[in-house]
Amino acid sequence: MIVVTLTKVPNALRGDLTKWYQEIQTGVYVGNVNARVRDSLWLRIVENIGRGEATMVYNANNELGYQFKTTRHDHQVVDFDGIPLMMHLAASQTAEKHGYSNAAKFHKARMMTQKVQRQQSRHSDESVVAVDIETTGLDPSKDAIISIAAVKSIPDGQTSEFNRLIKIDRPLSQKIVALTGITRDMLNEQGVSIAMALSEMKVFIGNSVIVGYNFHFDEMFLKQAFIENDIERLTNHTTDLMPIVKRTNVFLDNYRLSTVLADFQIVNLRPHNALSDAKATLELTYKLINDGSLNV
């Protein structure tokens, strides 16, 4: 069971939520969706809430049997020996957000800006950057990013690289260690905080067009990390290569990155290594551009 309460939010957001939850009272929504849908809807709420506030309560495997999240400026969710508590803050810690009353105008302006940027980038020296992450699991609300990498093409034909391991406060499963080659000792010795990694990545990316493979997965984790660390999220134009490959290569057995790279004759020596995957993704990007399947 999931309960969401909203106050002073745009009507458009209320209407959007009724597709998934039942509004049993003004501003009170109840539903029963899977964790992936729940987390996607929470991110949508946070992004479109304007000056309003939201709180979500959902089932969890802890002593209370539930967990909660909130955007309230005067409260903060804290963990006390595994028990979630709502701590009242003496003063608001979050700057006031811009309202939602002009959301339609903002959305239209942003879409027009992105359209112009896409058109201009076809004839400019604008750089392209491939981004990839490794995580402790598949759930952005429970799992953590352990590695972020980006590889950027620059006008002179060369590339530059960004690669960070992330310190985490939880153990790594043997499955993840075997898959990625990353150990807890590596994270402790070489890792930086997620906040530092995100800030440095934003500087590295700059105004570049972002590409990724199955980038929806990476984007969900990155959005969650930006929100949790109170860092303004990326607003760059992004392109997910997976849907493009599915349209142009309809007879592949599957669309895992390894299968697609083999079909395009791209060698990736270290699969599930963020930097190696980012390099391979950038190479795939230019193969798709050269054969006319992609414009960025």
Secondary structure, 3 states (H helix, E strand, C coil): CEEEEEECCCHHHHHHHCCCCEEEECCEEEECCCHHHHHHHHHHHHHHCCCCEEEEEEECCCCCCEEEEECCCCEEEEEECCEEEEEECCCCCCCCCCCCCCHHHHHHHHHHHHHHHHHHHCCCCCCEEEEEEEECCCCCCCCCEEEEEEEEECCCCCEEEEEEEECCCCCCCHHHHHHHCCCHHHHHHHCECHHHHHHHHHHHHCCCEEEECCHHHHHHHHHHHHHHCCCCCCCCCEEEHHHHHHHHCCCCCCCCHHHHHHHCCCCCCCCCCHHHHHHHHHHHHHHHHHCCCCCC
